[in-house]
Amino acid sequence: MADALKAEGNKAFSAKDYATAVDKFTQAIEIESSNHILYSNRSAVYAAQSEYQKALDDANKATELKADWSKGWVRKGAACRGLGDLLGAHDAYEEALKLEPTNEQAKSGFNAVKRAIDAEAQGDGASGDPLGGLGGIFNDPQMIQKLANNPKTSSLLADSEFMQKLQRVKQDPNSIGQEMQDPRFLQVMSVLLGIDMSFGAPPEGATPAAQAEAPAPEKKKEPEPEPEPEDEKTIAKKKAQEEGDAEKKIGTDFYKKREFDEAIAHYSKAWDLNKDITYLNNIGAAKFEKGDLDGAIEICQKAVEEGRELRADFKLIAKAFTRIGTTYEKKGDLAQAIEFYHKSLTEYRTPDALTKLRNAEKAKDKAEKEAYIDPAAAESARELGQKKFQEGDWPGAVDAFTEMTKRAPHDARGFSNRAAALIKLMAFPQAVQDCDEAINRDPKFIRAYLRKSQALQAMKEYNRALDVCTEALEHDDGKHARELEQQQQKCLEAQFSARAGETEQQTMERIQNDPEIMSILQDPVMQSILQQAKSDPAALQEHMKNTQVRTKIQKLMAAGVIRLGR
C-alpha cells in the first residue's frame, strides 16, 4: 500500500500536480511513519511549492530517521536555502557531501550557498541588494556569452525590451526587486549561477522530467508529436525486464518464507530472462542464508564479472563485493572479508560496508592477539625481563616485559614489571598507566600500587601518591602494611622538603591554589575534627586511627595547614 501511494505521489509530482503528490505521500506516511524516503519526497513537493518551512520539517524528520542518508541532508539544505538560512543550508549540504562526496545536487547547492555567504561577508548584502549579495552576478563579464550558450536563455538576447531591463539591473543591482516580477530573470539567474533556482529536487523514484530546471515563461503550447513506435528490440527488452522482475518477486516471496531453494530457482529464471545482476545478488543472499557459503561467493563473483560486462550500476557491484566479504567473515576468513569490504568501498562507499570493515578489522586484531597468547612463552619473557632489569638494561627489560604482556595479557605482573623498568627510565606517566593496567587485572596486587605511588611522587603529585597508598591499604591483607606506610612517609617527607623555606604568606597562597587541600578544609567532618583538635590535641591522635581521616590530616600537615610543636 505505501509503495503504491509513493509511486502515485511521484507520478503526481512529475505532472506538477503538487496537491495530489502531498496527499499521496501523506497517506503513505500514515501507513509507514518510519519510512525516511516518504518524508524526503514530501519535502521536495513542499519546496517546489515554496512552502519551505514545511519542507524543512519533513527534511528534519528524514534525517532524524536516517542520519547517514545524504539525500535527506540535501532536502534540508534546499529548505534552509528557501527560508534564507544560508548557514543552515551550508551545514546541511556539507553533511550530505561528507556522506556522499559525489552527490551532484549537494555539490551544486553547497557551492551556490557558499557564493552567497561569501558575497554577504564582502558587504554586498549590506548595500540593500534584495538578493543578499547575488545581484553582483549581473556584472559578470561573461554574462552575455553564458546566456547565448544556453538554449533556455539564448532567445532572450533578441528581445530588446528584456535586454534594456537586464542593462538597468547591471547598472543598479538594487533594481532587481521590481524586475523579479518577470519570471525570465529567475531563468537568467539559474543559468548564471549554474543551479536550479526552484530549490526543489525530485522525490525518490520520480521520473527524469521532474528533475529539469525551472522552466522559462510558458508559451503557447504546440501540438505534441505522436511518439514514434518502439522497435522490436526495445519491446523485447522491456518484456524481458517485466518477466524477470515478476520472477524476482516470486523468488522474494519464497525468500521471506525461508524457502531458499525455491527462491534460488525463481531468481535464476529471472536472470535467464533478463540480464540484471540484481538477480545474481539475490541468489547470493539466498545461498548465504541456506548455508551454501562457497556457492554464495561463486555467484557473487559472477555478478561482479557480468556487471563489468554489462556496465551495471557500480552500487550493485559494490553490493556483490560486500556480500562476498560477509560470506568470508561467516567462514572465519577475516583477511579475505576485509579485502572484499575494501573492494566494495572502492566501488561505492556506504555506511553499512564501512561498519562491516571496521568490525572485521577489530575481530581480526582480537583473534591475532588471542592466537599469540602462550603462558610458557610469557614465563620465558618474564625471566628475560628480570635478567635485563638486574643487569641495568632498562630498555631491554621494557621490551621483554612488553612481550610478556602480549603473551599473557591477563597477568598483572607483566604490566607491573614493565612499570618498574619505565620508572628507571624516568618515563613516569607511562609507568602510572601500566600500574593502572595491572590493578585493573588484579586489584589486590599491592606491588602495582607501590610502583604507581613511586611514579606519582617522582612527578611531584604527592597527594595522589598518598591516595594510592590509602587505596592499597583497603585491599591489603596486612602483609604489605609496613611497605605502604614507609611509602606514605616518603611522600610526606618529599612534600615537606618541597615547601621548605616558604614564608607563611607563600604557604597561604599555595594552600588557596590547591583544590584538594581546599576541599578537605571545606569538608564539614574535617572542620569538626580540626575544631575539636584546637581544644584537645589528643583527640587528633584518636581520629587518626581512621585510615581516611589519617590520610587527610597527613595531607594538611604536609601542606603546612597543621603545624605541630608550635
Phi and psi in degrees as a GROMACS rama.xvg file:
@    title "Ramachandran Plot"
@    xaxis  label "Phi"
@    yaxis  label "Psi"
@TYPE xy
-64.4123  -41.5956  ALA-2
-62.946  -39.6865  ASP-3
-65.4461  -42.44  ALA-4
-65.5894  -38.5335  LEU-5
-61.4809  -44.5783  LYS-6
-61.7621  -41.228  ALA-7
-65.3027  -38.1328  GLU-8
-63.5376  -42.3999  GLY-9
-61.8644  -41.6605  ASN-10
-63.8546  -41.6433  LYS-11
-66.2303  -38.9044  ALA-12
-62.7712  -42.8976  PHE-13
-61.3437  -32.4265  SER-14
-86.7729  5.07975  ALA-15
62.1549  23.3651  LYS-16
-90.9876  76.6163  ASP-17
-66.5623  -36.0114  TYR-18
-61.1906  -43.7841  ALA-19
-67.0126  -39.5677  THR-20
-60.89  -45.8516  ALA-21
-60.5769  -42.8344  VAL-22
-61.6599  -44.3494  ASP-23
-66.7675  -43.8798  LYS-24
-66.649  -35.7646  PHE-25
-64.8727  -42.862  THR-26
-62.3104  -40.8339  GLN-27
-64.4101  -38.9319  ALA-28
-64.261  -35.5477  ILE-29
-62.9869  -27.4802  GLU-30
-85.8513  -44.3528  ILE-31
-125.067  81.9868  GLU-32
-71.2427  -11.7711  SER-33
-103.847  12.5878  SER-34
-88.8271  105.775  ASN-35
-64.4361  -29.8441  HIS-36
-65.647  -35.9759  ILE-37
-64.2355  -43.1951  LEU-38
-64.7169  -38.8409  TYR-39
-62.4719  -44.5861  SER-40
-64.4692  -42.7487  ASN-41
-66.4323  -33.4462  ARG-42
-60.2357  -40.2027  SER-43
-63.6064  -39.5017  ALA-44
-65.6081  -45.128  VAL-45
-60.5545  -40.83  TYR-46
-63.5199  -38.5811  ALA-47
-64.4245  -24.9301  ALA-48
-95.5552  6.12297  GLN-49
65.2024  20.6649  SER-50
-92.1069  73.2881  GLU-51
-71.9031  -29.7971  TYR-52
-66.225  -42.9043  GLN-53
-65.2401  -37.9154  LYS-54
-62.1642  -39.2127  ALA-55
-67.7942  -41.3036  LEU-56
-59.3236  -44.2396  ASP-57
-69.7263  -36.7538  ASP-58
-64.5705  -40.8926  ALA-59
-61.2824  -39.0467  ASN-60
-66.2923  -39.9438  LYS-61
-63.1697  -43.9093  ALA-62
-71.6057  -28.8263  THR-63
-67.5267  -40.3972  GLU-64
-73.8807  -33.6943  LEU-65
-145.956  87.8767  LYS-66
-69.7724  -19.1316  ALA-67
-97.2322  19.4383  ASP-68
-106.64  114.611  TRP-69
-64.1082  -35.9279  SER-70
-63.2444  -32.7193  LYS-71
-61.1551  -38.55  GLY-72
-72.8261  -31.0587  TRP-73
-63.6374  -42.9249  VAL-74
-58.5093  -43.6802  ARG-75
-63.8782  -41.094  LYS-76
-60.0326  -42.9749  GLY-77
-63.9815  -41.6306  ALA-78
-66.1314  -44.2628  ALA-79
-62.3974  -38.6441  CYS-80
-62.8696  -41.8305  ARG-81
-65.4499  -31.8827  GLY-82
-81.8764  -6.25096  LEU-83
86.5002  6.46905  GLY-84
-87.3183  83.5232  ASP-85
-66.7988  -37.3081  LEU-86
-67.0348  -41.5421  LEU-87
-62.9784  -40.4429  GLY-88
-65.661  -42.3966  ALA-89
-57.2253  -47.7  HIS-90
-65.1997  -39.2894  ASP-91
-66.4467  -46.6853  ALA-92
-64.0533  -36.3747  TYR-93
-63.0925  -41.326  GLU-94
-64.106  -40.1363  GLU-95
-61.0502  -41.1188  ALA-96
-71.1937  -29.2107  LEU-97
-64.3469  -39.3092  LYS-98
-78.3234  -35.3758  LEU-99
-145.305  86.5182  GLU-100
-59.0911  -21.319  PRO-101
-92.3659  3.50491  THR-102
-68.9558  110.855  ASN-103
-67.8373  -37.4161  GLU-104
-61.8213  -42.1692  GLN-105
-65.8904  -41.5196  ALA-106
-61.1018  -48.8863  LYS-107
-61.3021  -47.5951  SER-108
-62.0544  -43.6485  GLY-109
-62.0919  -45.4014  PHE-110
-65.2036  -40.0987  ASN-111
-65.5684  -43.703  ALA-112
-65.3775  -39.6335  VAL-113
-63.2126  -40.0036  LYS-114
-62.5823  -40.8124  ARG-115
-65.9375  -42.0357  ALA-116
-64.5634  -42.9238  ILE-117
-61.5487  -38.8512  ASP-118
-64.7105  -41.7063  ALA-119
-64.3267  -41.1588  GLU-120
-62.6229  -30.5318  ALA-121
-81.6168  -2.26344  GLN-122
95.8489  -0.855268  GLY-123
-61.6775  -36.2874  ASP-124
-71.2763  -23.2227  GLY-125
-79.317  -10.7541  ALA-126
-84.3749  2.94982  SER-127
99.0025  7.99872  GLY-128
-62.9706  113.825  ASP-129
-63.9222  -12.5578  PRO-130
-100.384  19.1767  LEU-131
61.492  37.8257  GLY-132
101.492  -10.8624  GLY-133
-81.82  -8.49515  LEU-134
-60.3989  -23.3499  GLY-135
-65.7573  -13.8389  GLY-136
-65.7761  -20.6606  ILE-137
-76.929  -6.6555  PHE-138
-94.3508  6.05265  ASN-139
-62.0037  120.056  ASP-140
-61.8499  -20.4377  PRO-141
-95.0292  9.91157  GLN-142
-56.5857  -51.9269  MET-143
-62.0833  -41.1823  ILE-144
-62.9154  -42.719  GLN-145
-62.7908  -42.9891  LYS-146
-66.9661  -36.1267  LEU-147
-70.0719  -32.3511  ALA-148
-79.214  -14.6859  ASN-149
-100.222  124.404  ASN-150
-63.0541  -20.1769  PRO-151
-80.1797  -17.3664  LYS-152
-124.016  -9.09398  THR-153
-59.8244  -34.9642  SER-154
-69.1933  -21.4325  SER-155
-68.9891  -25.3692  LEU-156
-66.8827  -19.3573  LEU-157
-86.793  -5.34115  ALA-158
-93.8553  104.307  ASP-159
-63.3916  -38.1809  SER-160
-62.0022  -43.8776  GLU-161
-67.8267  -37.8551  PHE-162
-65.631  -32.4689  MET-163
-64.8294  -41.0753  GLN-164
-62.2766  -42.7459  LYS-165
-63.1661  -38.2111  LEU-166
-66.6006  -39.2277  GLN-167
-62.6462  -43.1404  ARG-168
-66.0833  -36.9661  VAL-169
-63.3458  -40.0557  LYS-170
-75.8455  -34.4228  GLN-171
-136.201  91.4444  ASP-172
-57.1682  -23.5495  PRO-173
-67.8637  -16.6906  ASN-174
-80.5148  -1.3796  SER-175
-61.8288  -27.5997  ILE-176
-56.931  -48.585  GLY-177
-74.0907  -27.9679  GLN-178
-79.6267  -18.0252  GLU-179
-66.4325  -10.4315  MET-180
-65.9202  -22.3637  GLN-181
-85.1956  110.531  ASP-182
-61.1699  -15.0682  PRO-183
-66.2511  -26.3178  ARG-184
-67.4092  -33.7863  PHE-185
-64.2508  -38.2041  LEU-186
-67.7718  -38.6782  GLN-187
-62.9293  -44.6861  VAL-188
-64.6456  -35.6308  MET-189
-59.0055  -43.1672  SER-190
-70.0998  -44.0136  VAL-191
-66.2721  -35.4319  LEU-192
-87.1873  -18.6211  LEU-193
74.0644  28.301  GLY-194
-137.606  168.405  ILE-195
-89.856  107.659  ASP-196
-72.7845  -0.648809  MET-197
-79.7952  -8.40462  SER-198
67.7194  -30.0194  PHE-199
-77.4681  155.602  GLY-200
-127.668  151.41  ALA-201
-64.4255  148.435  PRO-202
-65.77  163.575  PRO-203
-61.0415  121.723  GLU-204
92.7138  -0.0129211  GLY-205
-71.4211  157.412  ALA-206
-73.2364  158.302  THR-207
-56.5094  -27.9574  PRO-208
-60.0749  -30.171  ALA-209
-74.6882  -10.1358  ALA-210
-95.657  2.41625  GLN-211
-70.7013  158.464  ALA-212
-69.3655  167.946  GLU-213
-56.9422  131.517  ALA-214
-73.0541  155.655  PRO-215
-71.2076  168.196  ALA-216
-50.7949  137.197  PRO-217
-66.7193  133.186  GLU-218
-106.308  173.523  LYS-219
-61.427  124.754  LYS-220
-71.6828  132.753  LYS-221
-96.7028  154.57  GLU-222
-57.3657  131.702  PRO-223
-75.3473  138.988  GLU-224
-68.5722  149.318  PRO-225
-65.0757  135.825  GLU-226
-62.895  140.076  PRO-227
-71.3227  141.185  GLU-228
-63.8296  140.798  PRO-229
-71.7455  145.508  GLU-230
-79.5291  170.627  ASP-231
-62.4638  -35.8128  GLU-232
-64.418  -42.98  LYS-233
-65.5346  -42.4588  THR-234
-62.5764  -42.819  ILE-235
-64.2062  -40.1444  ALA-236
-64.6038  -43.6165  LYS-237
-64.5617  -40.6274  LYS-238
-64.4078  -41.0438  LYS-239
-62.7327  -39.9671  ALA-240
-65.2343  -43.0962  GLN-241
-62.8743  -43.58  GLU-242
-68.1182  -39.5524  GLU-243
-63.3815  -44.5475  GLY-244
-65.2081  -34.1747  ASP-245
-64.235  -43.0618  ALA-246
-66.3614  -37.7451  GLU-247
-61.413  -42.3686  LYS-248
-61.6385  -42.7473  LYS-249
-63.1156  -42.7798  ILE-250
-60.7498  -40.4475  GLY-251
-65.6616  -37.0729  THR-252
-60.4569  -42.8209  ASP-253
-66.9081  -38.2743  PHE-254
-59.7184  -44.8044  TYR-255
-62.6315  -29.6046  LYS-256
-87.5005  3.95265  LYS-257
62.7165  28.9158  ARG-258
-99.0891  79.0554  GLU-259
-71.8094  -34.3685  PHE-260
-62.1789  -43.7335  ASP-261
-65.2592  -39.4201  GLU-262
-61.6056  -44.3471  ALA-263
-62.3056  -38.8188  ILE-264
-62.0157  -43.2069  ALA-265
-74.4532  -37.2311  HIS-266
-62.6594  -38.9827  TYR-267
-65.1139  -40.642  SER-268
-64.4824  -37.7526  LYS-269
-61.5366  -41.2349  ALA-270
-65.0867  -38.9957  TRP-271
-63.6144  -34.6322  ASP-272
-78.7576  -37.026  LEU-273
-147.607  122.076  ASN-274
-79.0097  80.2518  LYS-275
-123.13  119.819  ASP-276
-70.754  -5.71835  ILE-277
-57.2276  -39.5949  THR-278
-65.3347  -38.7267  TYR-279
-66.2796  -39.6706  LEU-280
-61.586  -37.5757  ASN-281
-66.536  -38.4656  ASN-282
-61.6175  -41.9718  ILE-283
-59.4132  -41.4808  GLY-284
-63.7618  -42.2249  ALA-285
-66.4161  -41.9847  ALA-286
-64.0688  -38.1727  LYS-287
-61.0874  -49.0844  PHE-288
-65.4807  -32.2572  GLU-289
-71.1556  -22.5749  LYS-290
102.106  1.33618  GLY-291
-87.1568  78.2663  ASP-292
-69.1859  -42.266  LEU-293
-63.1009  -38.6815  ASP-294
-65.0144  -37.0962  GLY-295
-64.3574  -43.0493  ALA-296
-63.753  -44.2739  ILE-297
-61.543  -45.0557  GLU-298
-71.5031  -32.9174  ILE-299
-72.3453  -34.7878  CYS-300
-64.3246  -37.0112  GLN-301
-63.8674  -38.4044  LYS-302
-60.8516  -40.1714  ALA-303
-64.9883  -47.3895  VAL-304
-62.5753  -47.4457  GLU-305
-65.78  -37.2113  GLU-306
-62.1003  -38.4075  GLY-307
-62.7493  -44.1424  ARG-308
-64.8289  -40.2859  GLU-309
-85.869  -3.48832  LEU-310
56.4395  48.4565  ARG-311
-71.2037  162.695  ALA-312
-55.9703  130.723  ASP-313
-61.1274  -22.3394  PHE-314
-65.2921  -37.5319  LYS-315
-69.4066  -37.7165  LEU-316
-66.6208  -40.6194  ILE-317
-61.2113  -38.0752  ALA-318
-65.2081  -38.3608  LYS-319
-64.6216  -42.9291  ALA-320
-62.5395  -41.5241  PHE-321
-61.3178  -42.1345  THR-322
-66.7529  -35.9214  ARG-323
-61.9776  -44.2345  ILE-324
-61.0983  -43.6037  GLY-325
-61.4466  -38.5969  THR-326
-68.025  -43.6072  THR-327
-62.4281  -36.4172  TYR-328
-64.8491  -38.8032  GLU-329
-62.8959  -34.0362  LYS-330
-78.2751  -9.21534  LYS-331
90.6196  5.5197  GLY-332
-94.9757  83.636  ASP-333
-70.2188  -31.9931  LEU-334
-61.6103  -45.6531  ALA-335
-67.4103  -38.9089  GLN-336
-59.2775  -46.1453  ALA-337
-61.9672  -40.5381  ILE-338
-59.6517  -45.4469  GLU-339
-76.3179  -28.9287  PHE-340
-64.1559  -39.0429  TYR-341
-63.3483  -41.031  HIS-342
-62.2862  -39.6893  LYS-343
-62.1011  -45.0794  SER-344
-68.4046  -26.0223  LEU-345
-68.2256  -36.3652  THR-346
-73.3345  -47.9695  GLU-347
-161.198  126.242  TYR-348
-87.0757  117.988  ARG-349
-126.505  148.935  THR-350
-58.9013  -34.7886  PRO-351
-64.1123  -47.8343  ASP-352
-66.2662  -37.2452  ALA-353
-65.5896  -40.9731  LEU-354
-63.8878  -43.4304  THR-355
-60.4849  -41.2918  LYS-356
-62.5017  -48.4956  LEU-357
-60.7188  -43.3117  ARG-358
-65.6436  -39.5774  ASN-359
-66.0471  -40.1142  ALA-360
-63.5998  -41.1857  GLU-361
-65.2912  -43.1789  LYS-362
-63.655  -39.5208  ALA-363
-64.9399  -44.0272  LYS-364
-61.5046  -42.9582  ASP-365
-64.6363  -42.4692  LYS-366
-63.9212  -40.1728  ALA-367
-65.8317  -38.6408  GLU-368
-66.4337  -41.589  LYS-369
-67.0153  -35.5386  GLU-370
-68.7348  -23.1513  ALA-371
-82.9139  -13.4836  TYR-372
-64.8124  130  ILE-373
-155.867  101.943  ASP-374
-55.845  -39.8448  PRO-375
-65.5795  -44.7626  ALA-376
-65.8175  -33.3775  ALA-377
-64.1346  -41.9765  ALA-378
-64.851  -39.4501  GLU-379
-63.5155  -40.782  SER-380
-65.1747  -38.4198  ALA-381
-62.8645  -45.1648  ARG-382
-63.4722  -39.6654  GLU-383
-65.3315  -41.0272  LEU-384
-61.5726  -43.2954  GLY-385
-62.9462  -39.9782  GLN-386
-63.5872  -45.8287  LYS-387
-62.3153  -38.305  LYS-388
-63.8032  -46.9303  PHE-389
-63.9097  -30.1324  GLN-390
-82.3224  -4.84072  GLU-391
81.8317  11.4855  GLY-392
-89.3762  78.5288  ASP-393
-63.4851  -44.5451  TRP-394
-60.8246  -39.8792  PRO-395
-64.1293  -37.3818  GLY-396
-64.509  -41.4011  ALA-397
-60.5549  -44.3689  VAL-398
-61.7541  -43.8163  ASP-399
-65.8564  -43.3445  ALA-400
-71.5864  -27.7392  PHE-401
-63.9753  -42.5951  THR-402
-61.1322  -37.6145  GLU-403
-63.2026  -40.9854  MET-404
-64.5034  -29.3006  THR-405
-77.9486  -37.9106  LYS-406
-76.4607  -27.9048  ARG-407
-139.638  72.7608  ALA-408
-65.5709  -14.424  PRO-409
-99.2718  1.25697  HIS-410
-90.4273  117.685  ASP-411
-66.0298  -26.0771  ALA-412
-62.7041  -36.809  ARG-413
-60.0534  -43.3405  GLY-414
-71.7669  -40.8499  PHE-415
-64.5272  -43.5073  SER-416
-64.8519  -39.491  ASN-417
-65.4768  -35.216  ARG-418
-60.6042  -39.5263  ALA-419
-61.6583  -42.2471  ALA-420
-68.8244  -36.9053  ALA-421
-66.1281  -35.7033  LEU-422
-61.5034  -40.5877  ILE-423
-62.0918  -32.7698  LYS-424
-86.3325  2.62511  LEU-425
62.7949  25.1209  MET-426
-92.0315  69.9398  ALA-427
-67.4655  -43.2204  PHE-428
-60.1215  -40.5211  PRO-429
-66.9581  -34.7794  GLN-430
-64.5188  -42.8397  ALA-431
-60.4341  -42.3671  VAL-432
-62.2369  -42.086  GLN-433
-65.4175  -38.4651  ASP-434
-63.2283  -39.2932  CYS-435
-62.825  -39.7271  ASP-436
-61.8002  -42.3642  GLU-437
-64.6826  -42.8019  ALA-438
-66.0671  -37.42  ILE-439
-61.6332  -34.3222  ASN-440
-80.6851  -30.3718  ARG-441
-149.634  93.5545  ASP-442
-61.9054  -14.3428  PRO-443
-100.092  9.50422  LYS-444
-84.5097  88.7142  PHE-445
-64.418  -32.8777  ILE-446
-55.5978  -35.6294  ARG-447
-66.8109  -37.2618  ALA-448
-63.5942  -44.5472  TYR-449
-60.8826  -43.2195  LEU-450
-69.1944  -35.8354  ARG-451
-63.786  -43.3181  LYS-452
-62.5262  -40.0822  SER-453
-63.1957  -42.4284  GLN-454
-65.2559  -41.8504  ALA-455
-66.4686  -37.0964  LEU-456
-62.0002  -42.3319  GLN-457
-63.9662  -28.8212  ALA-458
-84.1425  2.13026  MET-459
65.3979  25.2576  LYS-460
-97.8922  71.5161  GLU-461
-65.2495  -42.0325  TYR-462
-63.4502  -41.0853  ASN-463
-65.6408  -37.4887  ARG-464
-62.997  -39.5773  ALA-465
-66.8933  -39.9425  LEU-466
-62.0658  -36.8638  ASP-467
-63.1116  -41.3261  VAL-468
-64.3207  -41.3904  CYS-469
-61.8796  -42.9798  THR-470
-62.5988  -39.5074  GLU-471
-64.4671  -38.6192  ALA-472
-62.1191  -30.1084  LEU-473
-69.4775  -26.2674  GLU-474
-99.3695  -12.1484  HIS-475
-78.2882  143.899  ASP-476
-93.8309  12.2276  ASP-477
105.253  -14.6522  GLY-478
-72.4503  -27.0882  LYS-479
-114.171  14.138  HIS-480
-58.7343  -42.638  ALA-481
-64.9573  -43.6829  ARG-482
-61.2632  -41.6383  GLU-483
-67.2031  -40.1176  LEU-484
-66.1782  -37.9201  GLU-485
-64.1744  -40.429  GLN-486
-65.7249  -39.7589  GLN-487
-59.1878  -44.2711  GLN-488
-63.2035  -39.9929  GLN-489
-60.9433  -41.9597  LYS-490
-62.4103  -43.4466  CYS-491
-64.9946  -43.0769  LEU-492
-63.8915  -40.7835  GLU-493
-64.2856  -37.5582  ALA-494
-68.7283  -39.8886  GLN-495
-61.1018  -45.0087  PHE-496
-63.6569  -36.7176  SER-497
-64.3546  -27.897  ALA-498
-105.275  11.7554  ARG-499
-62.524  136.043  ALA-500
87.6843  1.20869  GLY-501
-72.0251  145.228  GLU-502
-82.0755  164.74  THR-503
-61.5309  -34.8192  GLU-504
-65.3664  -42.2797  GLN-505
-66.0758  -39.5615  GLN-506
-61.9795  -43.588  THR-507
-63.1709  -41.7998  MET-508
-65.2889  -40.7091  GLU-509
-65.0881  -41.2147  ARG-510
-61.8467  -43.074  ILE-511
-67.7932  -22.681  GLN-512
-95.788  5.03313  ASN-513
-104.1  102.769  ASP-514
-61.3964  -32.9779  PRO-515
-69.5584  -44.2288  GLU-516
-63.7446  -41.6293  ILE-517
-64.653  -33.4812  MET-518
-65.8086  -40.8573  SER-519
-63.7764  -42.9543  ILE-520
-66.5031  -27.3705  LEU-521
-88.8312  -3.73792  GLN-522
-72.6564  120.288  ASP-523
-55.6722  -37.7944  PRO-524
-64.6355  -46.1494  VAL-525
-67.1283  -34.3621  MET-526
-61.3932  -40.9647  GLN-527
-65.332  -42.5376  SER-528
-64.7989  -43.2973  ILE-529
-67.3857  -37.1782  LEU-530
-64.6972  -41.7392  GLN-531
-65.1533  -36.7389  GLN-532
-66.7248  -25.4337  ALA-533
-61.02  -41.323  LYS-534
-92.6079  -21.7597  SER-535
-140.635  84.1572  ASP-536
-56.8055  -28.9827  PRO-537
-66.1487  -25.9558  ALA-538
-65.2694  -28.0946  ALA-539
-63.6041  -39.9818  LEU-540
-63.8604  -36.2438  GLN-541
-66.2365  -43.038  GLU-542
-65.9791  -28.5406  HIS-543
-73.3595  -3.49869  MET-544
-70.3364  -22.3817  LYS-545
-80.6249  124.452  ASN-546
-56.6326  -47.5628  THR-547
-67.0621  -41.6371  GLN-548
-65.686  -40.9903  VAL-549
-60.0951  -42.3344  ARG-550
-61.5992  -42.8528  THR-551
-65.9411  -41.3523  LYS-552
-65.6477  -39.6997  ILE-553
-61.8793  -38.8736  GLN-554
-64.1655  -40.7905  LYS-555
-66.0185  -38.1671  LEU-556
-66.6766  -44.9558  MET-557
-65.5211  -31.0701  ALA-558
-80.168  -12.1852  ALA-559
92.4879  7.96366  GLY-560
-71.3624  -44.979  VAL-561
-104.435  124.416  ILE-562
-121.659  122.112  ARG-563
-94.434  158.633  LEU-564
74.6532  24.8043  GLY-565
